[in-house]
Amino acid sequence: MKGTGSLNRLTTLLGIAAILSLGTSLGAMAYDGQHCKEPGVCWEAQPGMPEKLAGSKYDVKSLETPSEVAKQANSEREMEARNAKRVENFKKTGKWVYDVEQIPK
């Protein structure tokens, strides 16, 4: 009978697919690549990084110091001044010059 052979093949393929998907999901649950100190505390320092970020050069809060904020503000003002020179030169000559040093005074 033709129907029985194709039914057996279909059943076999479905069984194999179920076993493979079950094996894949169990493998994913078995190891997640982290060593947790306790449930929910799974952060690990990468090689070359400090154990604690607070106070290190990688600490984001250290970027919020007044001197760092002032540096950013100064660089933005300088950028705006350069852009104003570029636009002024473009309005005069019709050519865009990126390098501000090449703009004639």
KOLTI-986928 format. One line per field, with one value per atom (N, C-alpha, C, O): x, y, z; residue number from 1; atom name. Coordinates in steps of 0.02 Angstrom, whole numbers, plus 50000, padded with zeros to 5 digits. Layout:
BEGIN
px = (X ...)
py = (Y ...)
pz = (Z ...)
n = (NUM ...)
atom = (CA ...)
//
This chain:
BEGIN
px = (50041 50000 50043 50091 50026 50066 50055 50103 49997 49981 50019 50039 50030 50063 50136 50163 50170 50241 50254 50300 50214 50224 50204 50233 50155 50135 50190 50204 50223 50278 50336 50368 50351 50405 50390 50434 50328 50307 50313 50337 50291 50295 50367 50384 50410 50481 50512 50550 50497 50525 50501 50541 50438 50412 50445 50459 50456 50489 50561 50583 50596 50665 50667 50709 50620 50617 50603 50632 50559 50542 50602 50616 50638 50697 50751 50782 50762 50812 50795 50838 50732 50712 50716 50735 50699 50704 50776 50794 50819 50890 50921 50963 50901 50927 50905 50945 50842 50817 50848 50862 50858 50890 50963 50988 50996 51065 51069 51116 51021 51021 51007 51034 50965 50950 51007 51014 51046 51097 51154 51179 51175 51231 51219 51208 51221 51208 51272 51268 51330 51393 51412 51461 51376 51390 51396 51368 51433 51441 51408 51438 51349 51311 51331 51335 51343 51359 51296 51299 51239 51174 51124 51141 51064 51016 51006 50990 51015 51006 51069 51069 51122 51185 51237 51275 51236 51276 51329 51357 51344 51392 51462 51480 51501 51570 51613 51595 51669 51716 51748 51769 51753 51788 51863 51885 51903 51976 52000 51982 52041 52068 52024 52043 51967 51922 51925 51939 51913 51915 51855 51803 51863 51809 51750 51693 51765 51713 51723 51779 51670 51676 51676 51705 51645 51641 51711 51751 51725 51789 51843 51897 51830 51880 51872 51826 51918 51913 51854 51836 51823 51764 51699 51645 51703 51643 51611 51643 51548 51513 51504 51505 51495 51484 51545 51538 51604 51663 51663 51698 51622 51616 51572 51568 51537 51492 51523 51488 51589 51621 51618 51615 51619 51615 51669 51657 51729 51783 51769 51783 51741 51724 51666 51666 51617 51561 51585 51563 51631 51659 51698 51695 51736 51773 51726 51739 51671 51622 51591 51583 51574 51543 51592 51573 51656 51706 51714 51719 51717 51726 51666 51673 51605 51546 51548 51529 51570 51575 51627 51615 51683 51735 51708 51722 51671 51642 51593 51593 51551 51503 51539 51517 51594 51633 51663 51662 51690 51718 51664 51674 51605 51550 51527 51511 51526 51507 51556 51536 51621 51671 51661 51666 51646 51634 51574 51576 51520 51458 51470 51448 51504 51519 51560 51546 51611 51652 51611 51620 51567 51525 51479 51469 51451 51407 51444 51417 51508 51548 51572 51567 51597 51631 51588 51599 51540 51501 51536 51510 51594 51631 51634 51646 51623 51627 51698 51726 51728 51796 51790 51769 51807 51801 51855 51842 51917 51973 51973 51984 51960 51954 52020 52020 52076 52142 52152 52192 52116 52124 52078 52082 52034 51990 52030 52062 52030 52068 52036 51975 52078 52052 52030 52008)
py = (49941 50000 50062 50068 50108 50169 50215 50247 50220 50267 50251 50297 50188 50169 50188 50210 50179 50195 50270 50289 50311 50383 50406 50454 50374 50391 50373 50411 50315 50296 50344 50363 50365 50413 50479 50510 50502 50565 50561 50607 50505 50496 50494 50524 50461 50458 50527 50546 50566 50633 50678 50717 50674 50714 50694 50737 50630 50607 50633 50655 50630 50655 50730 50754 50767 50839 50854 50901 50816 50827 50813 50850 50760 50742 50795 50814 50819 50871 50936 50968 50955 51018 51011 51058 50952 50941 50941 50970 50909 50908 50977 50993 51017 51086 51127 51165 51122 51162 51140 51183 51076 51053 51076 51093 51077 51101 51175 51196 51213 51284 51296 51343 51255 51264 51239 51262 51193 51163 51211 51211 51253 51298 51363 51363 51418 51482 51524 51582 51496 51531 51577 51614 51575 51620 51580 51526 51608 51578 51627 51678 51612 51657 51646 51590 51702 51698 51677 51639 51704 51685 51699 51733 51674 51684 51759 51798 51777 51846 51888 51944 51863 51900 51861 51822 51874 51835 51877 51853 51938 51980 51953 51937 51948 51927 51978 52003 51995 52040 52004 51946 52038 52010 52015 52056 51975 51980 52050 52079 52077 52144 52199 52258 52181 52231 52225 52170 52280 52276 52238 52234 52210 52173 52220 52201 52280 52330 52389 52414 52413 52470 52536 52585 52538 52601 52626 52590 52688 52718 52702 52731 52658 52641 52688 52728 52683 52725 52707 52744 52649 52628 52650 52637 52683 52705 52764 52815 52756 52807 52870 52925 52863 52921 52966 53026 52939 52982 53029 53079 53014 53058 53118 53165 53117 53171 53223 53266 53221 53271 53339 53341 53394 53460 53473 53507 53448 53460 53424 53451 53364 53328 53361 53366 53385 53420 53484 53502 53520 53582 53568 53606 53512 53494 53483 53505 53449 53436 53501 53511 53545 53609 53651 53682 53651 53688 53660 53698 53595 53565 53579 53587 53581 53597 53669 53683 53716 53786 53794 53831 53759 53762 53733 53760 53679 53648 53697 53704 53729 53777 53836 53860 53859 53914 53892 53931 53831 53806 53801 53819 53775 53769 53837 53844 53887 53955 53982 54014 53969 53991 53956 53988 53892 53855 53882 53892 53895 53920 53989 54004 54033 54101 54098 54135 54056 54049 54021 54043 53974 53945 53997 53999 54040 54093 54142 54169 54154 54202 54172 54204 54109 54080 54029 54018 53998 53946 53878 53830 53873 53810 53792 53834 53727 53703 53681 53637 53711 53692 53663 53697 53599 53565 53588 53602 53591 53609 53685 53724 53705 53775 53812 53872 53777 53807 53829 53874 53799 53816 53873 53895 53896 53951 54016 54030 54055 54118 54167 54169 54205 54251 54316 54361)
pz = (50000 50000 50000 50039 49955 49950 50009 50031 50036 50090 50154 50190 50170 50232 50232 50283 50176 50172 50181 50217 50150 50156 50226 50252 50257 50325 50374 50421 50364 50407 50400 50450 50339 50328 50361 50392 50356 50386 50462 50495 50490 50562 50585 50637 50548 50564 50562 50607 50509 50503 50559 50587 50577 50632 50698 50740 50708 50768 50773 50826 50717 50716 50730 50768 50700 50711 50784 50812 50815 50886 50930 50977 50915 50955 50948 50997 50887 50876 50911 50941 50908 50941 51016 51051 51043 51114 51136 51187 51098 51115 51112 51154 51065 51060 51118 51146 51138 51193 51260 51302 51269 51331 51334 51388 51278 51277 51295 51328 51272 51288 51361 51391 51391 51462 51506 51563 51482 51524 51540 51596 51492 51503 51466 51406 51502 51471 51464 51443 51480 51469 51527 51521 51581 51637 51701 51709 51746 51812 51862 51879 51884 51927 52000 52024 52035 52107 52145 52193 52122 52149 52093 52045 52097 52042 52028 52072 51966 51945 51948 51924 51979 51984 51942 51969 51877 51831 51795 51745 51818 51784 51795 51852 51742 51746 51711 51657 51740 51706 51648 51655 51591 51533 51545 51586 51510 51518 51502 51451 51546 51536 51566 51565 51592 51622 51698 51724 51735 51808 51836 51804 51895 51928 51942 51932 51965 51979 51934 51928 51902 51857 51895 51870 51953 51991 52008 52038 51988 52002 51951 51955 51904 51853 51794 51791 51746 51687 51643 51597 51655 51618 51650 51623 51707 51743 51706 51694 51688 51650 51691 51664 51756 51798 51801 51814 51788 51788 51729 51729 51678 51620 51634 51594 51691 51708 51753 51780 51763 51805 51771 51709 51808 51778 51726 51676 51737 51688 51622 51569 51625 51564 51527 51465 51565 51533 51501 51446 51533 51506 51442 51394 51441 51381 51322 51266 51335 51283 51258 51198 51305 51286 51244 51195 51264 51226 51156 51108 51150 51084 51039 50979 51069 51029 51005 50948 51048 51027 50971 50924 50977 50925 50859 50806 50863 50803 50770 50709 50810 50782 50749 50697 50778 50749 50682 50634 50678 50615 50562 50505 50582 50535 50510 50451 50554 50533 50482 50433 50492 50443 50376 50323 50377 50315 50278 50217 50314 50283 50254 50198 50292 50268 50204 50156 50203 50143 50085 50028 50099 50046 50015 49955 50059 50033 49989 49941 50007 49968 49902 49849 49904 49846 49809 49749 49842 49810 49812 49784 49845 49851 49925 49968 49938 50007 50021 49987 50072 50093 50163 50210 50169 50233 50282 50340 50258 50301 50313 50267 50374 50391 50381 50367 50387 50377 50304 50291 50258 50187 50165 50108 50210 50193 50197 50248 50143 50145 50194 50201 50227 50278 50249 50285)
n = (1 1 1 1 2 2 2 2 3 3 3 3 4 4 4 4 5 5 5 5 6 6 6 6 7 7 7 7 8 8 8 8 9 9 9 9 10 10 10 10 11 11 11 11 12 12 12 12 13 13 13 13 14 14 14 14 15 15 15 15 16 16 16 16 17 17 17 17 18 18 18 18 19 19 19 19 20 20 20 20 21 21 21 21 22 22 22 22 23 23 23 23 24 24 24 24 25 25 25 25 26 26 26 26 27 27 27 27 28 28 28 28 29 29 29 29 30 30 30 30 31 31 31 31 32 32 32 32 33 33 33 33 34 34 34 34 35 35 35 35 36 36 36 36 37 37 37 37 38 38 38 38 39 39 39 39 40 40 40 40 41 41 41 41 42 42 42 42 43 43 43 43 44 44 44 44 45 45 45 45 46 46 46 46 47 47 47 47 48 48 48 48 49 49 49 49 50 50 50 50 51 51 51 51 52 52 52 52 53 53 53 53 54 54 54 54 55 55 55 55 56 56 56 56 57 57 57 57 58 58 58 58 59 59 59 59 60 60 60 60 61 61 61 61 62 62 62 62 63 63 63 63 64 64 64 64 65 65 65 65 66 66 66 66 67 67 67 67 68 68 68 68 69 69 69 69 70 70 70 70 71 71 71 71 72 72 72 72 73 73 73 73 74 74 74 74 75 75 75 75 76 76 76 76 77 77 77 77 78 78 78 78 79 79 79 79 80 80 80 80 81 81 81 81 82 82 82 82 83 83 83 83 84 84 84 84 85 85 85 85 86 86 86 86 87 87 87 87 88 88 88 88 89 89 89 89 90 90 90 90 91 91 91 91 92 92 92 92 93 93 93 93 94 94 94 94 95 95 95 95 96 96 96 96 97 97 97 97 98 98 98 98 99 99 99 99 100 100 100 100 101 101 101 101 102 102 102 102 103 103 103 103 104 104 104 104 105 105 105 105)
atom = (N CA C O N CA C O N CA C O N CA C O N CA C O N CA C O N CA C O N CA C O N CA C O N CA C O N CA C O N CA C O N CA C O N CA C O N CA C O N CA C O N CA C O N CA C O N CA C O N CA C O N CA C O N CA C O N CA C O N CA C O N CA C O N CA C O N CA C O N CA C O N CA C O N CA C O N CA C O N CA C O N CA C O N CA C O N CA C O N CA C O N CA C O N CA C O N CA C O N CA C O N CA C O N CA C O N CA C O N CA C O N CA C O N CA C O N CA C O N CA C O N CA C O N CA C O N CA C O N CA C O N CA C O N CA C O N CA C O N CA C O N CA C O N CA C O N CA C O N CA C O N CA C O N CA C O N CA C O N CA C O N CA C O N CA C O N CA C O N CA C O N CA C O N CA C O N CA C O N CA C O N CA C O N CA C O N CA C O N CA C O N CA C O N CA C O N CA C O N CA C O N CA C O N CA C O N CA C O N CA C O N CA C O N CA C O N CA C O N CA C O N CA C O N CA C O N CA C O N CA C O N CA C O N CA C O N CA C O N CA C O N CA C O N CA C O N CA C O N CA C O N CA C O N CA C O N CA C O N CA C O N CA C O)
//
